[in-house]
Amino acid sequence: MGYDITLTRAPIAPIQKVLACMRENGYHVLHTREGYRPDLADCPLSRRWRTARVGGEIGSQGPMGRLLVRGEPGWEIIEELAPQDGEAIIDKPGRGSFANTDLHLILQNKGVQNIMLAGVTTDVCVHSTMRMADDLGYECLLLEDCCAATEIENHEAAIRMVKTEGGVFGSVSDSSSLLAVLGTKT
């Protein structure tokens, strides 16, 4: 699709620090990744059409296999943020992590009521997940420096939207503040 991935790699180091703290202190860590069946039966035709218009149709061949197809090398979670044994991975056929997945059930079974969000992209997958979580009654905290978008303006707009009306979808903070509250040095 031709995106400069510099911005989307920026949150890796802060996420690593947060992950280390969460793991060390026994918090639940869950991972999500967008991907579709190899036959694309779970990918809406409208989404394929829209992505084709910008030169990156879901399912098309790219440098790391078929784009957003489950099982392809480019679909895997990056090594720097790889899940550890026992951490749930939610494979989602879409943007939001709750739609057509078992995420809500997993969180309910773990007794989770509060969610911290990190990842890419702030303006699409992270924002969609946060909105859905809010609708389901979860209290959400978006870690601003642990998220990114392909354009800084999109990231900043998504952050502003969360802060609207005193936190319409939840709260926004950063990794340093979170780690300070938890007594961890950044």
N, C-alpha and C positions, 0 to 999 in steps of 0.2 A: 504494500500500500504506500510505501515510500515515506513513512513517518521517520522523523529524527527521534531515536529512542533515548537520547540524552536525558530529557526531562523525566521519562518513565523509569530510568535507572536511579535517579537521585534518591528515592525513598529506601533503597535497599539497606544502607547502613543504619538509618534510624529503626527500620523494621527489625533488623537483626538484634539490636539492643533490646527492643520491646519483647521480641520473642524469647530471648535469653531470660529476661526478668519474669515473664509470664510462666515459662517452663520451670524456672527455679522455684517459684512461689506456688506452684501447683494449680495454676489457672487452666481452664480448658482452652485449647488452641485448636481451631478448625481452619481448614484451607478450602478455597473454592477455585474452580477453574471453568471457564466457558469452553464448551466443546460439543460437537454433534456426532451422531452415529456415522459410521463410514458411508452408509447409503443415503445420508442426509434426510432421512424420513422425519426427523424431529426438528428440522430447520424450516421455518416458514418461508414460502416462496418469495414473499415480499422482502424478507431480510436478504435472501440470496440476490434478488434483483437490485436492492439498494447497494450492497457491497460490490456487485459487478460494475455498477455505474462509476465507482471510484477506483476501479482497477484491482480490487482485492476480493473477488467473490469467494465466499465461504465454500470450501471444498476444492478450490483451485490449487494447483501445484505451486509451491513456493520453495525457498531455499532450505526450509526445515520440514518438508513434507507438505501434505495437504492442509491448507489454512483452516484452523479451528476444528480439525477432525480428531476425535478421540483416538488415542494410540499413536499419533504422529509425534515425532520429536519436538516440534514447535509447540505442541499442546501441553507438554509437561511443565510442572512448576519449576522455576529456575533453581539451579543447584544452591545458590546462596541462601535461598529461603525454603529449602526442601523440608517437607514434613518429617517429623520423627515418628518412630513406631508408636502406634496408639492414637495418633492425631487423625481425626476424621478428615476426609477429603470429600467435598461436595462437588460432584460433576453436574454442571448446570447447562441446560440447552437454551441459553438466553443470557440476558444481561443481569437481571436480579437473581440473587441466590436462593430466594424462597420459591420462585415459580417453578413448578414441575420437578421439585426435589424433596428430599426428606429432611431438610435443614430444620424446619420448625419442630418436627417431632424429635429430632436429636437434641435440640436445645431444651425442649420441654422435659425430656427424659433425664437430662443432666441438671434440671432445676435452674437453668440460666434465665435471668431476667434483664441483664445488662450486657450490652455488646460494644466492643471497641472495634472500629473498622479501620483497615489499612489496605493498601493495594492500588491497582490501576484498573481502570481509569476513574479518577475522581468524579468526572462529569457523566459517566455512563454506568459502569458496573457497580462502583462503590455507592453512588448516589441512588441508583435503583434499589440496591439492597437495603440501604438506610431507610428509604421511604417505605418499603415493604415492611421492614422490621418495626418501624414506628406504627404503621397501621395494625400490626399484630400485637402491639402493646409492649414492645421491648424499649428499654431506655438505651439510647445510642450515644456513643462518643466517637466522633471522627477525629483521628489523629492527623492533623493537617500536613505535617512533614513526612508522614508515612504513606501519603497518597500522591498521585501525580496524574496529569493528563498529557496528551500529545501536544497541547498548546497551553501555555501558562494562563492565558486569558480564560480558558475553559475551566481550569483548576480553580482560579480565583473566583469566578462566577459561581461555581458549585459550592464553594465555601461560604460565599455571601448568602446564597440561597438557604443553607442550613441555619445560618445565624439570624435570618429574617424572623420577625415577630418574637424575638427573645429565644430563638431556638426551635423553630417550627418542626424540625425532624429530630432534634436532639441537641447535643453540645459539640463544640469544637475545642480542641486543645492541641498540644504538641507532645512529642515523645519526651523531651526534657522535663516538662512540667509533670507528666505522668510518672516518670521514673523518680523524680524528686519526691513526689507524694508517697511513692512506694518505698522510699529510702534507698534507692539504687543510684549509684553514680553513673552519669552519662559519659 
